């Protein structure tokens, strides 16, 4: 019984540590990106996936082209997972 509780506490501690590290990494990336954004002015773009439907927007043509390719890859990947799941469940 004692060994099980130690494993439970260790697992729970690792999960909490993972959340803390993820939050710290997100903060570091945010502040680095903010510093780079102030250093240079460039276009912006974004991708919103609502289910399998992509919405791509932005001012920089090159970034929009990359996002369109990524959205096509995401749609195909979602289609593959849907087909695989339907085949596995029968």
C-alpha positions, 0 to 999 in steps of 0.5 A, a space after each residue: 500500500 505504501 509503494 502505491 501511494 509513493 507512485 501516485 504522489 510521484 506521478 502527480 508531482 510529475 504532472 504538476 511539474 509538466 504544467 509548470 514547465 509548459 507555462 514557463 516555456 510559454 511565457 519565455 516564448 511570448 516575451 522573446 516574440 514580443 522583443 523580436 516583434 518590436 525589433 522588426 516590423 513584418 506582416 502577420 497572418 493566422 489560421 483558424 481551424 473550425 473542424 475541417 474548415 480552415 480560415 486563413 488570413 493575414 497581410 504577408 503573402 508568403 506566410 499565408 501561402 505556408 498557412 494554406 499548405 499547413 491547413 491542407 495537411 491538417 485537413 488530410 490528416 483529420 480525414 485519415 484519422 476519421 477513416 481509420 477510426 471508422 475502419 477500426 470501429 467497424 
